[in-house]
Amino acid sequence: MSYNWQQTGWPKFEFTPGIIEDVQLKFLLKSGKSSGQYSGISLEKKDQLLVDILLSEAIKTSEIEGEFMSRVDVMSSLKKNLGIHEEQPRLVKDHRAKGIAKLMIAVRQTWKEPLSEAMLFAWHEMLMEGNRYIQAGEWRSGTEPMQVVSGALGKEIVHFEAPPSSRVTDEMGQFIAWFNATAPGEPKAILNPILRSALVHLYFESIHPFEDGNGRIGRALAEKALHQGLDQPILISLSQVIEAKRLFYYDQLKKAQRSLKVDDWLLYFADVVMKAQEKVEELIEFSLQKTKFFDAFSKELNERELKALNRMLDEGPEGFEGGMNAKKYIGITGASKATATRDLQHLRDLGIFVAEGGGRSVRYQVKLS
């Protein structure tokens, strides 16, 4: 079977009119509610919530591609680039963490600007920061096929083959022109933001214009399209939802790249957007609970306890993986074993910590409410 870019009519995608219209209406309502909640919190909490959202997207969009990095490094890089003060600034040496943080902020800060080749090259340079093996800031070249494969050496399965490098410049010129022409207020505007975002992601991934980083930049473009569709940079992390069912995402993308009929892809992507919006609502509620929590307990806690609690709550609504124990507490705070034991008991006595397990294997989670 041929790929979508090889078929007559490319790149004109076909879909049933109004297929995700009902989802769009729900999304607009939920997004409006989230924006209202966000506008009602303090500036400091807004900054923290923004960092939490961008951190989630940065970490998860990287993990989808098999890249894992320190949450603390990425968070510190985000805060530095946003101009948010850190009491103890961290020296981040991981170029990947610095690069993905720069990309997240650039996408948000330039949401209204038209897409251009220069913008995409700049994004790619951010993403490939410190990578000596990739030609950053330029389209892929060479005669080898650009293939998406899986499986052991000698038993590879080809999921997709992109257009040859010789076509990339023309294909991307056409893509950029289409992206800008379909933006709100333009002659060929696609008014449904989810529809445009879904098509943007599929279209870009089907060209696969870079040697590496296509998935991360493609998801960034999908979010740029959503920002433009709602006429403001919204709070959302598509990659958090995508990464949770990563193989299903790849399967849906693979199917969509074999036809110009994209109804199934649109339904899948609309579901991703809605679940991502629900995650944002959870995160806003979590942020509000955190504020109430620290208002209630901060005066009863010492610096070590506050440091440990902040580290745990940085993990978000999902909780601190594996729970807190004496060893982790010592690692985070630098406390002695006796002090750690005393602090942990104090946190438990206050009702802040809920114990899981017992004996030497006991671990704790934070009870926010």
N, C-alpha and C positions, 0 to 999 in steps of 0.2 A: 504494500500500500504506500502511496506517495505521501509526503509531508505537506502541510498546509501551504507553505511557500512555493511548492512545486505545482500547485493546482491552479486551474483557470479561475480568474477572479481575484486572486491574491493581490492586495491584502484586504479585500472587502469581506468582512465577516457577516454571516447570515444568522438571524435569530428571530424568534417569535416576538412581535411587538408587544410591549407591556408585560413580558414574562416575569420581570422582577419589580413591577410597579408597586405592588403591595408591600414588598420588603423595603423599598425606598421610603415610603410614607412612615413606616415604623422606625426606620433609621433616623429620619429627620426629627421625629418626635423625641426619640431617646437622646439624640445628639443635642437637641435644644435643652432638654432637662439637665444633661451633664454640664453644658455650658453655664446654665443658671447656677448650679451647685458650685462650680468652679469660681464663678465671679463673686460668690458670697463668702469666700474664705480669705484669710489674711495673705499679704504679699509673700511672707516667708513660707507659708504652707503651699501657696501656688508654685513657688520655685521648687519646693521639695516634690510636689506632685508631678510637675513637669519632668524633673530629673527621674522620678520613678518610672514614668511612661517611656521616656527615651531610653532609659537603662534596659527596660524589658525588651524593647524593640531591638536595641543594639546587640544584646546578648543572644536573643532568640534567632534573629536573622543570621547571625554568625553560626549558631549551633546547627541550623538547618543545613549549612554547607560543611558541617563537620569541624568547625573552628571553635575551640573552647578557650575562654580567657577569664581572668579574674574579674568578678563583679566590682570589687573595690577599685581596681585599676580603671575600669570603664566609668564608674561613677565619679571618680576623682577627675578624670579627663573631661567628662561632661560639665562638671561644676566649674572647672577652670575655663573652659570655652564659653560658658554662659556668664562668667564673671561673678559666680557665687562664692562667697568667702568660705574657706575651710579653716577651722581652728588649727588643725595639724595637716598642712598640705602634704600630699603624698608624691614622691618622686616616681612617676610612671615610666618604666623602661620598655614596656611592651608596645611596639609600634602599632600592632593591630588594634589594641585598645584605644590608642590615641586617634588612629585613623577612622575607626567606626564611630567614635564620639563626634569627630569633626563632621562626618557625613550626616549623622542624625540631625545635628544643629543646622547644617547648611540647607538640608531639605526643608526644615521648618522655617528658617529665616528667609528663604527665597521662594516661598510657596507661590507667590503671586507673579513672579517673573516668568516670561515665556521660556520655554525649553530651548536650549541651543546646544550645538556640538561642544562649544567651549565649557558649558555648564557640566555636561556629562563627562568630559575629559577631566575637569577639576574634581568631580566626585570620584572618578576612578583613581586619580592620583592620591586622594585622601585615603581611599580604601586600601591601596597598595603601598602605603607608606612603609618604608623600610624593607620592602620585598625586592631583592636584587634580581630575581629570576623572571619577573614579569615586566614587559614594556608598558609602563603606566601612562595614562593620558593619551592613548591613541587606539584606533580600531585594530582588531587582530589582523595579522597578515600571514603569509605563508601558504603553502599548497596542501598541507595536511588537512583532512576533514575535521570540522569542529563537531565532535560527537559527545552526547551525554550517555555514559555507559555505567554498568555495574557488573559485579561478578569478579571471580578470581582471574588471574592472568591466564590467558589462553581459553577462558570460558566466558569472556565478556558478553554481555547482552547490550546491544545498542538500543537505547530508548528513543533517541532523537538525533538527527543530523541536521545542523543548521546550514543556511546558504553558504556557498564558498566565500572565502575572504574577498575575492575580486568583486563581489556584489555588495559588500557591507556598506561602503560609502554611499552608494545610491539608495540602498534600502533604508539606511538611517536618515538620510536627507528626507526621504518620503515620510518616515515615521515622525520625525521632528515637526515637519510641516503639518501632518495630520494631528499630532498632539496639540499644537497651538491653534489649529483651525477648529478643533472640537471643544475648546475651552469655553466657559460661560461668557456670553456676550459676543462671541465670534460667529461668523457666517454659518458654520456647520456645527454649532454647539450641540453637544450631547447633554441634555438637561438632567438626566438621572446620574448622580455622582457615582453610584455603585456600578452602573453599567459602564460608564467611561473608565473607571478604575480597573474593572475586570478586563476590558478590552486592551487597555494600556499595558497591563502586565503580560497578558498572553502574546500580544503583538511584539513587545520588546524581547521576551524570552524566545520567541520563534526566530528572531534575527540573531540573537546571541552575539552581539557585536564585539565583545571584549574577550581577551585571552582567558581572563578569570574575573570573578566578581559580578557576573551577569545576574545571578539570583538576587543578591543583595541590592544591586542598583535597580533591578526590576521591581522589587517590593517597595523601594523608596519612591519610585515613579508612581506606583499605585497609590501611595499615601499622598503624594503631591497632587494627584488628580482628585482625591477626596477633599483635600484642603481647598482646592480651587472650586470644587462643586458646592461647598458650603460657605464659600467666600470668607473663610478664616482658617487659621491653622488649628485643627481640632486635636483633641486628645484621643489617640488611638494607637494600638500596637497590633497590626495584622499578624506579624510573625509569631507572637505568643500563641495565637490560635493555630496557625499553620504548623508550627514546630510540634505541637502536641499530637498531631496526626500527620507527621512528615511524609510517610510513605504514601498515604492517601492523597496528599497534595501532589506528589510526583506522579501518581497514577492518573489523577484528573488532568494534570498538565499534559501528560503523554497522550491521553485520549484526545484532548482538545487540539493538539498539534498535528492530528491526522485528518482533520476536516476543517472546512470553513464554516460549518454549521456548529454554533457554539452554545446552544441552549443549556446543555448539561454543565458546561463550564460556568456560565452565568449563575445558574442555581447554586453551584458549589461555592463560588466566590461570594455571592450575596450572603450565604450562610456564615462564611468566615467573617465578613464585615459585621454582621449582627452579633456574633459571639464575641468579637473584639470589642464592640460597643458595650456589651454586658460586662466584660472584664474591666472596662474603664469605670463603669458604675460601681463595681465592687471595690476598685482601687480608691475611688473618691470616698466611698463610705468607710473604707479602712483608714484613710488619711484623717477623716473626721474623728473616728474612734481613737486614733493615736493621739490627736490633740487633746481630747477629753482625758485620756489615760495619763498623759504627762502633767496636765493641769492638776489632776487629782493626786499624783504620787511623787512628783519631782522633788518636793521639799523633804520627803522621807527617805530619799535615796542618796547614796554617796556617788562619787564620780565614777568609780569602778562599775557599780551597778547600772548607772546611766549609760556608760559606754557599751556594756554588754547588751543591754536592752535595745539600744539604738542599732547595734549590729544585727541583732536578731530580727528586728522589725524592718530593717532594710530589705529583707527577703520578700516582703509584701504579704498579701493575704494567704499565700500558700503555706506560710510558716517557715521556721528555721529548720532546714533539712537535717534530720537525725536528732533534733532536739539539742538542748544545752546540757552539758555535764561539767564536772570539775575540770577535766583536762582542757576542754574548749574554753572554759571561763578563764583559766590561767593563761592560755594562749592569747586571748583577746585583751585581757586587762593587765597581765604581768604580775598578778597577785601570787602570793605564796599559797601552798595547798591548804593550810589552816585558814587563811583569810578567805579563800575561794569557798571552802566548805561553810564558813560562817555567813558569807554573803548570800550563797544559794539558799541557806536555811532562812535567812531574813526575807528574801524575795518570796519564799514559799509561805512564810508566816503572814506576810502582807496580802496573800491571796493573788499575787501577780503571777507566780509560777504554778503550773499544774504538772504533777509528776506523772511520768509514764514508765512502767516497769518498776523494778525494785532492786535493792542491794547495790552491787557495784555497777550494774547496768542501768541504774536509774537515770533518766534524762527529763528535761523540762521544756515545756512550751509556754508561751506568754498567753495569759487570759486577759484579753483587752476589755471585755465587758462582762 
